[in-house]
Amino acid sequence: MDSKQIVIIGGGAAGSAAAQVLHQSELNLEVVVVGAENRLPYNRTTVNKGLLSGAVSAEDIAMPGMDMPGVHWRIGRTAVRLDTADRSVQLDDGTSIAADAILLAPGATPRNLPGSIIGDASSNRVLSLRNLADTQRLRAMLEDTSRRVLIAGAGLIGTETAGILLAAGADVTLTDPSPLPMQNHLGQTVARWVAEAHAAAGADFRTRTAVSAVQTIGNNLQVTLDSGSQREVDLVLTAFGVTPATQWLADAGVRLQDGPRPGAIIVDGHHRVDGVPGVYAAGDAAAAPGPNGIPVRVEHWGAALSQGRTAATTILNDLGDRPSAPPPAESPSSYSTYVHGTKLTIVGTASGSTREQLVLGEVGAPRFAVSFFDAEDRITGAVGVGGARAVNRLRPFIASGATSSQIDAAGDTAMAGTAL
Ligand SMILES: Cc1cc2nc3c(=O)[nH]c(=O)nc-3n(C[C@H](O)[C@H](O)[C@H](O)COP(=O)(O)OP(=O)(O)OC[C@H]3O[C@@H](n4cnc5c(N)ncnc54)[C@H](O)[C@@H]3O)c2cc1C
């Protein structure tokens, strides 16, 4: 078989996992990975945790096994145009690469502060954390005199980062427009526990609060909150979500998701881009069919790795003219996060649930767990605080959407729990 050329846009979790699968193939392939960051792939999940605290270095977090014969890295280069007619990608240096298959894995970029930023200097001190360079910049500022930090957004990244900065002795104000942090992910009970944990750790945590403006006053940033109150800080960190890095695809003929979370590339269960032969997408920038067939974009490391592998397997099957096996049944999303040193394990979702049950311990104890049920009494997810044993036992029930009586009938009486 003649050599085939595959281009991967994005050297993150999805792109690097795909490159590894392609590299192991018996087909005669040349793989080019185009990555906007000036470095080989690394573990992005550490940039607001171990890398920020200094527990690990940039070298420690490099992804292993990236030196693969037949895989060529074009790092520090950005794809600026996709031509689906001749299946090629144009880069920011004016060069163009034609390919037999193109995998789009550009990830996502942090949302900008919605309020106004007034004054030139302030924009240098209004940061977000998406990559290693962001963390290095933030660490340098913290080592300087920038100890008062306002984090706008108390989601996973804002919460984790607040914990790291407080532990490092910073003065942290954390704001979030919602009444409770991450209630969609964690449910009301655990969200309330998180709010109390922020206060106990020493954060000035303000719910129902958004930043409306940031202004430079002398050496300080003056942050105006939507309540009208003002706060002087050295740095503002924006942490209220990301948007798929797909603006450069707007005119490419690739179908992008619209609605409240727009911009993701719509793919089928095998990660083929809808209606564009030879083009695939994976990771934070892709929306694949969820349990009810509606495209869902997932923003988790494990999902990006597995989507990258699936997309690469589909590419190999398509190039080899082999059928792809039916996509595996969707397993519930699963991830963990740290809240001021306590590990939370989240399986499935609290979103759409109408009822919560305590399935382990007491709320506020070092270990407790809560499960979520929808209006039809089907379990939608569970959160373990301080331990994952209870949520791991619930995994198969969450995967099948079991009712509480089916969980009871399985004989695991502890899992039926106590209503909250
Ligand atoms: C601070 C932080 C902490 C996180 N912590 C966790 C965690 O604890 N657990 C968890 O499950 N998930 C976590 N995540 C999410 C996880 O890191 C992402 O879901 C995952 O990295 C997505 O992988 P990806 O390959 O789709 O995108 P990315 O890893 O973002 O990689 C995309 C790459 O493509 C590059 N790129 C973008 N556009 C172009 C272009 N046009 N041309 C060339 N290159 C381009 C980008 O610069 C980037 O290097 C965290 C994310 C962040 C930012």
The ligand as an SDF file (V2000), in Angstrom:
LIG
                    3D

 53 58  0  0  0  0  0  0  0  0999 V2000
   -6.2940   24.1780   34.0330 C   0  0  0  0  0  0  0  0  0  0  0  0
   -6.9860   22.9380   33.5780 C   0  0  0  0  0  0  0  0  0  0  0  0
   -7.1690   21.8830   34.4590 C   0  0  0  0  0  0  0  0  0  0  0  0
   -7.8490   20.7460   34.0560 C   0  0  0  0  0  0  0  0  0  0  0  0
   -8.0070   19.7260   34.9390 N   0  0  0  0  0  0  0  0  0  0  0  0
   -8.6570   18.6140   34.5550 C   0  0  0  0  0  0  0  0  0  0  0  0
   -8.8140   17.5180   35.4500 C   0  0  0  0  0  0  0  0  0  0  0  0
   -8.3800   17.5680   36.6080 O   0  0  0  0  0  0  0  0  0  0  0  0
   -9.4640   16.4050   35.0030 N   0  0  0  0  0  0  0  0  0  0  0  0
   -9.9470   16.3260   33.7240 C   0  0  0  0  0  0  0  0  0  0  0  0
  -10.5360   15.3040   33.3570 O   0  0  0  0  0  0  0  0  0  0  0  0
   -9.8040   17.3600   32.8430 N   0  0  0  0  0  0  0  0  0  0  0  0
   -9.1780   18.4850   33.2260 C   0  0  0  0  0  0  0  0  0  0  0  0
   -9.0240   19.5130   32.3430 N   0  0  0  0  0  0  0  0  0  0  0  0
   -9.5810   19.3890   30.9740 C   0  0  0  0  0  0  0  0  0  0  0  0
   -8.6150   18.6480   30.0510 C   0  0  0  0  0  0  0  0  0  0  0  0
   -7.3310   19.1470   30.1870 O   0  0  0  0  0  0  0  0  0  0  0  0
   -9.1290   18.8010   28.6130 C   0  0  0  0  0  0  0  0  0  0  0  0
  -10.4130   18.2280   28.5520 O   0  0  0  0  0  0  0  0  0  0  0  0
   -8.2090   18.1480   27.5990 C   0  0  0  0  0  0  0  0  0  0  0  0
   -6.9120   18.7020   27.6580 O   0  0  0  0  0  0  0  0  0  0  0  0
   -8.7750   18.3050   26.1950 C   0  0  0  0  0  0  0  0  0  0  0  0
   -7.8960   17.7330   25.2890 O   0  0  0  0  0  0  0  0  0  0  0  0
   -7.8640   18.2210   23.7640 P   0  0  0  0  0  0  0  0  0  0  0  0
   -6.8060   17.4250   23.0990 O   0  0  0  0  0  0  0  0  0  0  0  0
   -9.2100   18.2350   23.2000 O   0  0  0  0  0  0  0  0  0  0  0  0
   -7.4140   19.7620   23.8290 O   0  0  0  0  0  0  0  0  0  0  0  0
   -6.1070   20.3960   24.4070 P   0  0  0  0  0  0  0  0  0  0  0  0
   -5.4720   19.5420   25.4330 O   0  0  0  0  0  0  0  0  0  0  0  0
   -6.4720   21.7820   24.7850 O   0  0  0  0  0  0  0  0  0  0  0  0
   -5.1240   20.4390   23.1650 O   0  0  0  0  0  0  0  0  0  0  0  0
   -5.4020   21.1890   22.0310 C   0  0  0  0  0  0  0  0  0  0  0  0
   -4.0970   21.7140   21.4650 C   0  0  0  0  0  0  0  0  0  0  0  0
   -4.3540   22.2370   20.1590 O   0  0  0  0  0  0  0  0  0  0  0  0
   -3.7040   23.4910   20.0140 C   0  0  0  0  0  0  0  0  0  0  0  0
   -4.4120   24.2550   18.9850 N   0  0  0  0  0  0  0  0  0  0  0  0
   -5.5740   24.9480   19.1050 C   0  0  0  0  0  0  0  0  0  0  0  0
   -5.9300   25.4860   17.9230 N   0  0  0  0  0  0  0  0  0  0  0  0
   -4.9720   25.1140   17.0390 C   0  0  0  0  0  0  0  0  0  0  0  0
   -4.7710   25.3850   15.6490 C   0  0  0  0  0  0  0  0  0  0  0  0
   -5.6400   26.0930   14.9320 N   0  0  0  0  0  0  0  0  0  0  0  0
   -3.6590   24.8790   15.0710 N   0  0  0  0  0  0  0  0  0  0  0  0
   -2.7610   24.1190   15.7880 C   0  0  0  0  0  0  0  0  0  0  0  0
   -2.9140   23.8460   17.0980 N   0  0  0  0  0  0  0  0  0  0  0  0
   -4.0130   24.3310   17.7040 C   0  0  0  0  0  0  0  0  0  0  0  0
   -3.7890   24.0860   21.4000 C   0  0  0  0  0  0  0  0  0  0  0  0
   -2.8320   25.1000   21.5630 O   0  0  0  0  0  0  0  0  0  0  0  0
   -3.5200   22.8620   22.2760 C   0  0  0  0  0  0  0  0  0  0  0  0
   -2.1460   22.6910   22.4470 O   0  0  0  0  0  0  0  0  0  0  0  0
   -8.3370   20.6610   32.7260 C   0  0  0  0  0  0  0  0  0  0  0  0
   -8.1570   21.7210   31.8400 C   0  0  0  0  0  0  0  0  0  0  0  0
   -7.4840   22.8430   32.2570 C   0  0  0  0  0  0  0  0  0  0  0  0
   -7.2900   23.9850   31.2920 C   0  0  0  0  0  0  0  0  0  0  0  0
  1  2  1  0
  2  3  1  0
  2 52  2  0
  3  4  2  0
  4  5  1  0
  4 50  1  0
  5  6  2  0
  6  7  1  0
  6 13  1  0
  7  8  2  0
  7  9  1  0
  9 10  1  0
 10 11  2  0
 10 12  1  0
 12 13  2  0
 13 14  1  0
 14 15  1  0
 14 50  1  0
 15 16  1  0
 16 17  1  0
 16 18  1  0
 18 19  1  0
 18 20  1  0
 20 21  1  0
 20 22  1  0
 22 23  1  0
 23 24  1  0
 24 25  2  0
 24 26  1  0
 24 27  1  0
 27 28  1  0
 28 29  2  0
 28 30  1  0
 28 31  1  0
 31 32  1  0
 32 33  1  0
 33 34  1  0
 33 48  1  0
 34 35  1  0
 35 36  1  0
 35 46  1  0
 36 37  1  0
 36 45  1  0
 37 38  2  0
 38 39  1  0
 39 40  1  0
 39 45  2  0
 40 41  1  0
 40 42  2  0
 42 43  1  0
 43 44  2  0
 44 45  1  0
 46 47  1  0
 46 48  1  0
 48 49  1  0
 50 51  2  0
 51 52  1  0
 52 53  1  0
M  END
$$$$
